[in-house]
Amino acid sequence: MPKAVSLFSGCGGSDAGVIAAGFDVVMANDKLPYARDVYLANLPATDYVLGDISKVKEFPNSELLVGCYPCQGFSQGGVRDPSRRINTLYLEFARALHTIRPKAFIVENVSGMVRKNFKHLLEDQLKVFTEAGYRVKAEVLNAANYGVAQERRRIFIVGLRNDLGLEYKFPLPTHGPDQMQPHASLREVIGELPEWPEGEFYDLDFHWYYLSRDRRRGWDQTSKTIVANPRHMPLHPASPPLNKIEHNVWQFAHEGRARRFSYREAARIQGFGNLQFPDTAPGSLNMRYTVVGNAVPPPLFEAVARALPAIWD
Ligand SMILES: C[S@@+](CC[C@H](N)C(=O)[O-])C[C@H]1O[C@@H](n2cnc3c(N)ncnc32)[C@H](O)[C@@H]1O
């Protein structure tokens, strides 16, 4: 099995995809203790180094390096400040790239990076990785087109080491109206779960900001994007539909119980199977939502990893 090293590994969404694509993840790193706990409860074979990446000085040899450095600077929900330190964490990824010199690397990040005011940050990343000796390609992919029951557009940056003389090609969509298989629906992934899983969903009021847009999709649709902040989690399809009253004002169409997705449903919608959530002390409800919402859908990462050329012997 070819070996992979993973950085900014979170609870292991990207790594579950890498493992499914046939790699052995020999090291993972993140600074969030509960992310480590969830990761190891589900993927126990990996050596998970807990701590700030800047303190990690050694990396094992590997053929593949993957990493999803954080995105607060670019994401719709986060503070859009292109100058924050968080936006330079890709340099830590580049440091690992220089040290390990794997045959290939895969990066995932929020698609907001292609917007005009952040474009220079994306260009910096492409430049740094190209100068490290890689042929680099970037593309925005929608998880829904790869069998995930969720609209989730993310940018992937893939590099192949120059000496291989090869060009990476992104995987073509496999699911959707023009594909062999239809988009996966909410019914398929959460249909058989309990309708009111008390204690497993964020149960605070729907404030005006929440109701400033349509937060609900029906059972036979794909989900809206699963986010890390539970307050903004989309509505479960058993909730009444929302009607638009005026610009940025939506209202429930009728009386009835309404709730957000539970963290367990969110994990299913992200494309995890039955993700295990250990009861370790920092594992509050919010923390469970956070690690799930931060994750890369495993089937999407798997598709990107499987599209790498056979360069491992
Ligand atoms: C987008 S999430 C990664 C998700 C993960 N790849 C997955 O699929 O589950 C980004 C992660 O970077 C971690 N992180 C942020 N700054 C870090 C740092 N300085 N050192 C290590 N990890 C960091 C966060 O804790 C967060 O889990």
The ligand as an SDF file (V2000), in Angstrom:
LIG
                    3D

 27 29  0  0  0  0  0  0  0  0999 V2000
  -10.9860   22.2030    7.2590 C   0  0  0  0  0  0  0  0  0  0  0  0
  -10.5370   21.4450    8.7600 S   0  0  0  0  0  0  0  0  0  0  0  0
   -9.8430   19.9270    8.2210 C   0  0  0  0  0  0  0  0  0  0  0  0
  -10.8230   18.8260    8.0210 C   0  0  0  0  0  0  0  0  0  0  0  0
  -10.2510   17.4630    7.8100 C   0  0  0  0  0  0  0  0  0  0  0  0
   -9.3380   17.3950    6.7080 N   0  0  0  0  0  0  0  0  0  0  0  0
  -11.3590   16.4360    7.6080 C   0  0  0  0  0  0  0  0  0  0  0  0
  -11.6190   16.0720    6.4760 O   0  0  0  0  0  0  0  0  0  0  0  0
  -11.9780   16.0330    8.6160 O   0  0  0  0  0  0  0  0  0  0  0  0
   -9.0960   22.3390    9.2280 C   0  0  0  0  0  0  0  0  0  0  0  0
   -8.4070   21.8120   10.4820 C   0  0  0  0  0  0  0  0  0  0  0  0
   -7.1830   22.5130   10.6840 O   0  0  0  0  0  0  0  0  0  0  0  0
   -6.9130   22.4960   12.0830 C   0  0  0  0  0  0  0  0  0  0  0  0
   -5.8890   23.5160   12.3670 N   0  0  0  0  0  0  0  0  0  0  0  0
   -6.0150   24.8650   12.3020 C   0  0  0  0  0  0  0  0  0  0  0  0
   -4.8620   25.4700   12.6060 N   0  0  0  0  0  0  0  0  0  0  0  0
   -3.9620   24.4780   12.8780 C   0  0  0  0  0  0  0  0  0  0  0  0
   -2.6110   24.4660   13.2480 C   0  0  0  0  0  0  0  0  0  0  0  0
   -1.9280   25.6140   13.4070 N   0  0  0  0  0  0  0  0  0  0  0  0
   -2.0080   23.2860   13.4580 N   0  0  0  0  0  0  0  0  0  0  0  0
   -2.6920   22.1170   13.3030 C   0  0  0  0  0  0  0  0  0  0  0  0
   -3.9930   22.0700   12.9500 N   0  0  0  0  0  0  0  0  0  0  0  0
   -4.6270   23.2370   12.7260 C   0  0  0  0  0  0  0  0  0  0  0  0
   -8.2830   22.7710   12.7040 C   0  0  0  0  0  0  0  0  0  0  0  0
   -8.3180   22.3220   14.0440 O   0  0  0  0  0  0  0  0  0  0  0  0
   -9.2040   21.9920   11.7640 C   0  0  0  0  0  0  0  0  0  0  0  0
   -9.5120   20.7180   12.2860 O   0  0  0  0  0  0  0  0  0  0  0  0
  1  2  1  0
  2  3  1  0
  2 10  1  0
  3  4  1  0
  4  5  1  0
  5  6  1  0
  5  7  1  0
  7  8  2  0
  7  9  1  0
 10 11  1  0
 11 12  1  0
 11 26  1  0
 12 13  1  0
 13 14  1  0
 13 24  1  0
 14 15  1  0
 14 23  1  0
 15 16  2  0
 16 17  1  0
 17 18  1  0
 17 23  2  0
 18 19  1  0
 18 20  2  0
 20 21  1  0
 21 22  2  0
 22 23  1  0
 24 25  1  0
 24 26  1  0
 26 27  1  0
M  CHG  2   2   1   9  -1
M  END
$$$$
